[in-house]
Each structure stands twice: as C-alpha cells, then as structure tokens.
Amino acid sequence: MRPLPSWLLVVTDRASVAPVAHDAGNGDGGCPASKGNPLARPPGQHGSPHLPGEGQGELCDLSEEGPHLTPTLSFQKRKPVEARSGHRPDFATGNANDGFGKFESRNIALLARIDTLLAEGARWVWFRERDMAPEPRAVLARAVLERTHTRGAAFTLGGDAALAAHLGADGVHLPGGTPPAGIEEARRLLPDGLVGVSAHSVAEVAAAARYGADYATLSPIFATASKPGYGPALGPEAIAAACVHGLPVLALGGITPATASVCRAAGAAGIAVMGDLMRSPDPAPTLRALLSG
C-alpha cells in the first residue's frame, strides 16, 4: 500500500460552490475565464491544460491582479499512460474552444475555490463531479489537476481509471461495489498511483483490502447534508472496526473540525471533506482547523 499524501482529502463539488459573475473583464473585452472557461490558469502557472491532440493558445490567469491572458507551455507532473506504455485509452477529446459548449460560471467558481484551498495548505484533491458529460469533465479535470500539481499537491480522479492515467493523475477513486477486476485494471493503468475505493460498510472496507486497494473512504460516518440518502450514520465505531482489516480508512460524511479529532481517535488514517469546504463563503478557517485534526 502506498502512503497517503495528506490527512485531509478535499472532495470537489462544483454545484455547492457559489457561482461567479461572467462579466469581469481585463479592460479589452474580457478573457475566456470571465465567460465561464474552466481552463483558467492557476496563479503563476503557465502549463497547458489541453488534452493530447487539442489546440494550443492563450488561457486566462485568475490571479489577484484580475483575469488576464498568459501564454501556455507544456506542464505535467506525471507522464500520461500513452507516454509510459504506448496505450491511449479510447475516450473522446476535442478542442476546448469548440465541441464542449459554453462553460458555466460554477466551473470557474470551483477553480477559484481550489486555488483558495491549495493556497491555505490543502495537499490532496479528489475530483468527483460525476454529473458532467465525459468531454467537459475531462477538460475541467485537467484544469484542476494542473492547479493541484502546481502547488505540489496530489490529484485523484473519481471513477475513471483510464482517464486518470491519460491525464497523468496521481490516483483514481473507484465507486463502491467495484469488483476485483476493476481494482486490478486501475492498478495496471496507474502502476505508481493511489487506488482508492468508496465503502459504506465495514464489509466493503474488508473487500477493498482483500482486492488490493491502497485506501478506502468509509461513509457516512456522521449525518451529512451533502448525501442525505446514503443511509444512517455509521459512527466512529465503524472506523475502529474497519481498521482491523489493515487498510487505511478515510472518514467521510459529516466531517467537521469538531468531529475530525473523533475520527482520528477512532483510528482513521485521514478524513475526506466536501460540504464544509465547498459551501462555505470563506473555507480557509475551516480548512486550517481540519488540517490540525
């Protein structure tokens, strides 16, 4: 099993982040970021978020000085899978300026939120966003990945091992109920990456350990507004029971600064947080408190 990048795993949820205005400009008619382009540059980062085969150009920098265009250069922390093995997963790509339609302001809001959290010390991001179509999801995931890597943090993609490998992600997080073959395939595509699995019972954690995952999220530990339909809260005693199986367990669901220390005391290797960090108007104090455990 590989070591975890951080005690705190930030889970993205663009639907929970307050949207940003579309009309902020730079004095010369604005830039793509102000019109909802999710390829906005992280502050000080000039890497290319394009998928292989896409056009190059100038992208937007959402720094404190305001949106402005910056040239793109090649940037990648890990080689895509096709560069390592000659294999390229079969999924659609396209030019970020044509086939994906108009990007919504919540994509920009998510990128701004990721910038804030990374600047405040977050070092592991799980890009979830399961409600997006494949092509725009791939582009937005690349934009989040590059911001994350620029800050020296780890990026995990939810649900799609082939896309995770293609983008050069640090890991993949597989859904609950993934069969052994799915975990094995993720390991093949990401031989150096983290393979995580969602679990909703102690038995599912045991299965993830048996099938060779690196960690499992266990949820919901506490009642949560983000996932109200996921059944009754398991409680911290479930963490203690799950840890018996030798797999690092991340507590998920209703995790707050007040409950994080309870999870640590129960044996959690970490916590995964979405709601409190995505919905808060100012997530920085919450993040700092969560990092301190």
C-alpha positions as CSV (number, residue, x, y, z in Angstrom):
1,M,0.0,0.0,0.0
2,R,1.2,3.5,-0.9
3,P,1.4,6.3,1.7
4,L,-1.4,8.8,1.6
5,P,-0.5,12.3,0.5
6,S,-2.3,14.1,3.4
7,W,-4.5,13.7,6.4
8,L,-7.2,15.7,4.5
9,L,-8.7,14.7,1.2
10,V,-10.7,17.6,-0.4
11,V,-13.7,16.4,-2.4
12,T,-14.9,18.7,-5.2
13,D,-18.5,19.6,-5.7
14,R,-18.9,22.5,-8.1
15,A,-22.7,22.5,-7.5
16,S,-22.1,23.6,-3.9
17,V,-19.7,26.5,-4.7
18,A,-21.3,29.9,-5.2
19,P,-21.1,30.9,-8.9
20,V,-19.0,33.8,-10.1
21,A,-20.0,36.6,-12.4
22,H,-19.4,36.2,-16.1
23,D,-18.7,39.8,-17.0
24,A,-15.4,40.5,-15.1
25,G,-13.0,41.6,-17.8
26,N,-9.5,42.9,-18.2
27,G,-10.3,46.2,-20.0
28,D,-10.0,44.8,-23.5
29,G,-13.2,42.9,-23.8
30,G,-12.5,40.3,-21.1
31,C,-10.9,36.9,-21.4
32,P,-12.2,33.3,-21.6
33,A,-12.2,32.9,-17.8
34,S,-14.7,35.7,-17.4
35,K,-17.0,34.0,-19.8
36,G,-17.0,30.7,-18.0
37,N,-14.0,28.9,-19.5
38,P,-12.8,26.3,-16.9
39,L,-9.3,26.4,-18.4
40,A,-8.4,29.5,-16.2
41,R,-4.8,29.4,-15.2
42,P,-3.8,28.9,-11.6
43,P,-1.8,31.9,-10.2
44,G,1.7,31.8,-11.6
45,Q,1.1,28.6,-13.6
46,H,1.7,28.6,-17.3
47,G,1.2,24.9,-18.1
48,S,-1.2,23.6,-20.8
49,P,-4.5,22.1,-19.7
50,H,-5.2,20.8,-23.1
51,L,-5.8,17.1,-23.7
52,P,-3.4,15.5,-26.2
53,G,-4.4,16.5,-29.7
54,E,-6.0,19.7,-28.7
55,G,-5.1,23.2,-30.0
56,Q,-2.7,25.4,-28.0
57,G,-3.3,29.1,-27.3
58,E,-3.5,31.6,-24.6
59,L,-5.5,31.0,-21.4
60,C,-6.7,33.0,-18.6
61,D,-4.9,33.7,-15.3
62,L,-7.3,34.3,-12.3
63,S,-4.6,35.9,-10.1
64,E,-5.2,38.6,-7.6
65,E,-4.5,41.2,-10.3
66,G,-7.5,40.0,-12.1
67,P,-8.1,37.9,-15.2
68,H,-5.5,38.3,-18.0
69,L,-4.1,36.2,-20.8
70,T,-1.0,34.2,-20.3
71,P,0.9,32.0,-22.9
72,T,0.7,28.3,-22.5
73,L,3.6,26.0,-22.2
74,S,3.9,22.2,-21.6
75,F,3.3,21.2,-18.0
76,Q,2.8,17.8,-16.5
77,K,3.8,16.2,-13.2
78,R,3.3,12.6,-14.3
79,K,3.5,11.2,-17.9
80,P,0.2,10.2,-19.4
81,V,-0.3,6.5,-19.8
82,E,0.3,6.5,-23.5
83,A,3.7,8.0,-23.0
84,R,4.6,5.3,-20.5
85,S,3.2,2.3,-22.3
86,G,2.2,3.4,-25.8
87,H,-1.5,2.8,-24.9
88,R,-4.1,5.6,-25.2
89,P,-7.5,4.9,-23.7
90,D,-10.4,5.3,-26.1
91,F,-12.3,8.4,-25.0
92,A,-13.4,11.5,-26.8
93,T,-11.3,14.6,-26.9
94,G,-11.7,17.8,-28.7
95,N,-10.7,21.4,-28.9
96,A,-11.5,23.3,-25.6
97,N,-12.9,26.2,-27.7
98,D,-15.4,24.3,-29.8
99,G,-17.1,21.0,-29.0
100,F,-17.7,21.3,-25.3
101,G,-20.3,24.1,-25.4
102,K,-20.4,27.1,-23.1
103,F,-18.8,26.5,-19.8
104,E,-20.8,27.6,-16.8
105,S,-19.7,30.0,-14.1
106,R,-19.7,27.2,-11.5
107,N,-16.6,25.7,-13.2
108,I,-14.8,29.0,-12.7
109,A,-16.1,29.1,-9.1
110,L,-14.7,25.6,-8.5
111,L,-11.3,26.5,-9.8
112,A,-11.2,29.6,-7.7
113,R,-12.2,27.5,-4.7
114,I,-9.4,25.0,-5.4
115,D,-7.0,27.9,-5.6
116,T,-8.0,29.1,-2.2
117,L,-7.8,25.7,-0.6
118,L,-4.4,24.9,-2.1
119,A,-3.1,28.3,-1.0
120,E,-4.2,27.6,2.5
121,G,-2.5,24.2,2.7
122,A,-4.7,21.5,1.1
123,R,-2.4,18.9,-0.5
124,W,-4.8,16.2,-1.8
125,V,-7.8,16.8,-4.1
126,W,-10.4,14.3,-5.3
127,F,-12.1,15.5,-8.5
128,R,-15.5,13.9,-8.2
129,E,-18.1,15.8,-10.4
130,R,-20.0,12.7,-11.6
131,D,-22.8,14.8,-13.1
132,M,-20.7,16.1,-16.1
133,A,-20.6,14.7,-19.6
134,P,-17.3,13.0,-20.4
135,E,-15.6,15.6,-22.6
136,P,-16.2,18.7,-20.5
137,R,-15.4,16.6,-17.4
138,A,-12.0,15.7,-18.8
139,V,-11.2,19.3,-19.6
140,L,-12.2,20.6,-16.2
141,A,-10.4,17.7,-14.5
142,R,-7.2,18.6,-16.4
143,A,-7.5,22.3,-15.2
144,V,-7.9,21.2,-11.6
145,L,-5.1,18.7,-11.9
146,E,-2.6,21.4,-13.1
147,R,-3.6,23.8,-10.4
148,T,-3.1,21.0,-7.9
149,H,0.3,19.9,-9.2
150,T,1.5,23.5,-9.4
151,R,1.1,23.7,-5.6
152,G,2.9,20.4,-5.1
153,A,-0.3,18.6,-4.2
154,A,-1.8,15.2,-5.3
155,F,-4.7,14.8,-7.6
156,T,-7.1,11.9,-7.6
157,L,-9.7,11.4,-10.3
158,G,-13.0,9.9,-9.4
159,G,-14.4,6.8,-11.1
160,D,-12.4,6.5,-14.3
161,A,-9.0,4.8,-14.2
162,A,-8.4,5.2,-17.9
163,L,-9.0,8.9,-17.8
164,A,-6.9,9.2,-14.6
165,A,-4.0,7.5,-16.4
166,H,-4.5,9.6,-19.5
167,L,-4.4,12.8,-17.6
168,G,-1.4,11.9,-15.5
169,A,-3.3,11.8,-12.3
170,D,-1.7,10.7,-9.0
171,G,-4.6,8.2,-8.4
172,V,-8.1,7.1,-9.0
173,H,-11.0,6.8,-6.6
174,L,-13.3,3.9,-7.6
175,P,-17.0,3.7,-6.7
176,G,-18.4,1.3,-4.1
177,G,-19.0,-2.2,-5.4
178,T,-16.1,-2.1,-7.8
179,P,-15.2,-5.8,-8.5
180,P,-11.7,-7.2,-8.1
181,A,-11.1,-6.9,-11.8
182,G,-11.9,-3.2,-11.7
183,I,-9.3,-2.6,-9.0
184,E,-6.8,-4.8,-10.9
185,E,-7.4,-2.7,-14.0
186,A,-6.9,0.5,-12.1
187,R,-3.6,-0.8,-10.8
188,R,-2.5,-1.8,-14.3
189,L,-3.3,1.7,-15.7
190,L,-1.8,3.5,-12.7
191,P,1.1,1.3,-11.5
192,D,2.6,4.1,-9.4
193,G,-0.7,5.7,-8.4
194,L,-3.1,5.5,-5.5
195,V,-6.2,3.3,-5.9
196,G,-9.0,4.2,-3.5
197,V,-12.4,2.7,-3.2
198,S,-15.6,4.1,-1.7
199,A,-17.1,1.9,1.1
200,H,-20.3,2.2,3.0
201,S,-19.8,-0.7,5.4
202,V,-17.1,-2.5,7.3
203,A,-17.5,-5.4,5.0
204,E,-16.9,-3.3,2.0
205,V,-13.6,-2.0,3.5
206,A,-12.6,-5.6,4.1
207,A,-13.3,-6.4,0.5
208,A,-11.2,-3.4,-0.7
209,A,-8.3,-4.5,1.5
210,R,-8.6,-8.0,0.1
211,Y,-8.6,-6.9,-3.5
212,G,-5.6,-4.7,-3.2
213,A,-6.8,-1.1,-2.8
214,D,-4.5,1.5,-1.2
215,Y,-7.2,3.1,0.9
216,A,-11.0,3.3,1.3
217,T,-13.3,6.1,2.2
218,L,-16.0,4.9,4.7
219,S,-19.2,6.8,4.8
220,P,-21.4,8.3,6.1
221,I,-19.6,8.4,9.5
222,F,-21.9,11.2,10.7
223,A,-25.2,12.6,9.3
224,T,-24.4,14.8,6.3
225,A,-26.4,17.4,4.3
226,S,-24.4,16.6,1.2
227,K,-25.5,12.9,1.0
228,P,-28.8,12.6,2.9
229,G,-29.9,9.5,1.2
230,Y,-26.9,7.3,2.0
231,G,-28.4,5.7,5.0
232,P,-27.9,6.0,8.7
233,A,-24.6,7.3,10.1
234,L,-22.1,4.6,10.8
235,G,-20.5,6.4,13.7
236,P,-16.8,6.4,14.7
237,E,-17.1,2.9,16.0
238,A,-17.3,1.7,12.4
239,I,-13.9,3.3,11.7
240,A,-12.4,1.3,14.5
241,A,-13.9,-1.9,13.2
242,A,-12.8,-1.2,9.6
243,C,-9.2,-0.5,10.6
244,V,-8.9,-4.1,11.8
245,H,-8.5,-5.1,8.2
246,G,-5.3,-3.3,7.8
247,L,-6.4,-0.8,5.1
248,P,-6.1,2.9,5.6
249,V,-9.6,4.3,6.2
250,L,-10.6,7.9,5.4
251,A,-13.7,9.1,7.3
252,L,-16.3,10.7,5.0
253,G,-19.7,12.2,5.7
254,G,-20.4,15.0,8.2
255,I,-16.8,15.6,9.0
256,T,-16.2,19.0,10.6
257,P,-13.4,20.4,12.7
258,A,-15.4,19.3,15.8
259,T,-15.6,15.7,14.6
260,A,-12.3,15.3,12.9
261,S,-10.4,14.6,16.1
262,V,-13.0,11.9,17.0
263,C,-12.2,10.2,13.7
264,R,-8.5,10.3,14.4
265,A,-9.0,8.8,17.8
266,A,-11.1,6.0,16.3
267,G,-8.1,5.1,14.0
268,A,-8.9,7.0,10.8
269,A,-5.9,7.5,8.5
270,G,-7.5,10.6,7.2
271,I,-10.7,12.5,6.5
272,A,-12.4,13.3,3.3
273,V,-14.5,16.6,3.3
274,M,-16.8,18.1,0.6
275,G,-19.7,20.1,2.0
276,D,-18.0,22.3,4.6
277,L,-15.2,23.2,2.2
278,M,-17.3,23.7,-0.9
279,R,-20.3,25.6,0.5
280,S,-18.6,27.9,3.0
281,P,-18.2,31.6,1.8
282,D,-14.8,31.5,3.4
283,P,-13.4,28.0,3.6
284,A,-9.9,28.9,4.8
285,P,-10.6,28.8,8.6
286,T,-12.4,25.5,8.3
287,L,-9.6,24.0,6.2
288,R,-6.9,25.1,8.8
289,A,-9.0,23.5,11.6
290,L,-9.5,20.3,9.6
291,L,-5.8,20.0,8.8
292,S,-4.9,20.3,12.5
293,G,-7.2,17.4,13.2
